[in-house]
Amino acid sequence: MNEVRYAGFWIRFFASFLDTLFLALPVGIIIYFLSDGNWFDFSQYQQNIAYAMSGNAEKALASQPQTSLKWELLFEVSVLLITMLFWKRWRGATPGKKFVNIKIVDTKTLGEIDNKQALTRSLGYIASTLVLLIGFFMVAFRSDKRGLHDLLAGTVVIYDKENL
């Protein structure tokens, strides 16, 4: 029987970084323009960056940009749906995961994940983010390299033997 190779923290981090560049960023740009600039106050971000760069962190943190909940929700739901479509189309991979030859599978069968697992895993990212990202850092310390979102969804990320 072939041994399963679990994908560790750094390879998963790199895949997520690529997905941010190639999925979330383009969706964000499209939604920003669809909102006619009403999603968030970009000028406030620029001002805060200028304060921070000049060494005035207190002033940079004092006033945060206003965001539109409607446009934020559209962005979050769009990224969620696009991610789930990639998981379905590419059998557990997004562009970033496909690039580094890893994929998400069911923990017990090592087969494709179902829609319930995909949704649970996506929503599990919220839980993994809470308390200083500990749900993500779990990947670095567990032998099966599962994060909190994986545990909640019954998934694991492994190297894709077919694409190696």
C-alpha positions as CSV (number, residue, x, y, z in Angstrom):
1,M,0.0,0.0,0.0
2,N,1.3,3.5,-0.8
3,E,2.1,5.7,2.1
4,V,0.2,9.0,2.4
5,R,2.3,12.1,2.4
6,Y,0.7,14.9,4.5
7,A,1.2,18.4,3.3
8,G,2.8,20.5,6.0
9,F,2.5,24.1,7.2
10,W,4.8,25.9,4.8
11,I,3.7,24.2,1.6
12,R,0.1,24.9,2.6
13,F,1.0,28.5,3.5
14,F,2.6,29.0,0.1
15,A,-0.5,27.6,-1.7
16,S,-2.7,29.9,0.3
17,F,-0.5,32.9,-0.6
18,L,-0.9,31.9,-4.3
19,D,-4.6,31.6,-3.9
20,T,-4.8,35.1,-2.4
21,L,-2.9,36.5,-5.4
22,F,-4.8,34.6,-8.1
23,L,-8.3,34.2,-6.6
24,A,-9.0,36.6,-3.8
25,L,-7.2,39.7,-5.1
26,P,-8.9,39.6,-8.6
27,V,-12.3,39.1,-7.0
28,G,-11.5,42.0,-4.5
29,I,-10.6,44.3,-7.4
30,I,-13.7,43.4,-9.3
31,I,-16.0,44.0,-6.3
32,Y,-14.2,47.2,-5.4
33,F,-15.0,48.6,-8.9
34,L,-18.5,47.1,-8.9
35,S,-19.1,49.0,-5.6
36,D,-18.0,52.2,-7.3
37,G,-15.4,52.5,-4.5
38,N,-18.1,52.2,-1.8
39,W,-16.8,48.8,-0.4
40,F,-14.2,50.6,1.8
41,D,-12.6,54.0,2.1
42,F,-9.3,53.5,0.3
43,S,-8.1,57.0,1.1
44,Q,-8.3,56.2,4.8
45,Y,-6.1,53.1,4.3
46,Q,-3.6,55.3,2.5
47,Q,-3.6,57.9,5.3
48,N,-3.1,55.2,7.9
49,I,-0.2,53.7,6.0
50,A,1.4,57.2,5.8
51,Y,1.0,57.6,9.6
52,A,2.5,54.1,10.2
53,M,5.4,54.7,7.9
54,S,6.2,58.0,9.6
55,G,6.4,56.2,13.0
56,N,3.0,57.3,14.3
57,A,1.4,53.9,14.8
58,E,-1.0,55.2,17.5
59,K,-2.6,57.7,15.0
60,A,-2.6,55.0,12.3
61,L,-4.6,52.7,14.5
62,A,-6.9,55.4,15.9
63,S,-9.3,55.6,12.9
64,Q,-10.0,52.6,10.9
65,P,-11.6,52.8,7.4
66,Q,-15.4,52.3,7.1
67,T,-16.5,49.3,5.1
68,S,-19.8,48.4,3.5
69,L,-21.1,45.1,5.0
70,K,-23.1,44.4,1.8
71,W,-19.9,44.6,-0.4
72,E,-17.8,42.7,2.2
73,L,-20.3,39.9,2.3
74,L,-20.4,39.7,-1.5
75,F,-16.6,39.4,-1.5
76,E,-16.6,36.7,1.2
77,V,-19.3,34.7,-0.5
78,S,-17.8,35.1,-3.9
79,V,-14.4,33.8,-2.7
80,L,-16.1,30.9,-0.9
81,L,-18.1,29.9,-3.9
82,I,-15.1,30.2,-6.3
83,T,-12.9,28.2,-3.9
84,M,-15.6,25.4,-3.6
85,L,-15.9,25.3,-7.4
86,F,-12.2,24.8,-7.8
87,W,-12.3,22.0,-5.1
88,K,-15.0,20.3,-7.1
89,R,-13.5,20.8,-10.5
90,W,-9.9,20.0,-9.5
91,R,-10.7,17.2,-7.0
92,G,-9.8,19.1,-3.8
93,A,-7.4,21.6,-5.2
94,T,-7.3,25.4,-5.8
95,P,-4.9,27.0,-8.2
96,G,-2.3,27.4,-5.4
97,K,-2.7,23.8,-4.2
98,K,-2.6,22.5,-7.8
99,F,0.7,24.5,-8.4
100,V,2.4,22.8,-5.4
101,N,0.8,19.4,-6.0
102,I,-1.3,19.1,-2.9
103,K,-5.1,18.5,-2.5
104,I,-7.8,18.2,0.1
105,V,-9.3,14.7,0.7
106,D,-11.6,13.0,3.1
107,T,-9.7,11.8,6.1
108,K,-11.1,8.3,6.2
109,T,-11.3,7.4,2.5
110,L,-8.6,9.7,1.0
111,G,-11.3,10.3,-1.7
112,E,-12.8,13.5,-2.9
113,I,-14.5,15.7,-0.4
114,D,-18.3,16.3,-0.6
115,N,-20.1,19.7,-0.5
116,K,-20.8,19.4,3.2
117,Q,-17.1,19.0,3.9
118,A,-16.2,21.8,1.6
119,L,-18.6,24.2,3.3
120,T,-17.6,23.1,6.8
121,R,-13.9,23.4,6.0
122,S,-14.5,26.9,4.5
123,L,-16.4,28.1,7.5
124,G,-13.9,26.4,9.7
125,Y,-11.3,28.9,8.6
126,I,-13.2,31.4,10.8
127,A,-12.6,29.1,13.8
128,S,-9.0,28.5,12.8
129,T,-8.4,32.3,12.6
130,L,-9.8,33.0,16.1
131,V,-7.3,33.0,19.0
132,L,-4.1,34.1,17.2
133,L,-4.5,31.8,14.2
134,I,-3.9,28.7,16.4
135,G,-6.2,26.6,14.2
136,F,-3.7,27.1,11.3
137,F,-0.6,26.7,13.4
138,M,-1.8,23.3,14.5
139,V,-0.7,22.0,11.1
140,A,2.9,22.5,12.1
141,F,2.6,20.4,15.2
142,R,0.3,17.5,14.3
143,S,1.7,14.3,12.7
144,D,-1.3,14.2,10.3
145,K,-0.8,18.0,9.6
146,R,-4.5,18.8,10.1
147,G,-5.6,22.2,11.2
148,L,-8.8,23.0,13.1
149,H,-10.7,23.5,9.9
150,D,-9.6,20.0,8.7
151,L,-10.7,18.4,12.0
152,L,-14.1,20.1,11.8
153,A,-14.6,19.0,8.2
154,G,-13.1,15.5,8.3
155,T,-10.5,16.5,5.8
156,V,-6.7,16.3,5.4
157,V,-4.3,17.9,2.9
158,I,-2.0,15.4,1.1
159,Y,0.5,15.5,-1.8
160,D,-1.2,14.5,-5.0
161,K,0.6,11.5,-6.3
162,E,-1.1,11.8,-9.8
163,N,0.6,15.2,-10.4
164,L,4.0,14.5,-9.0
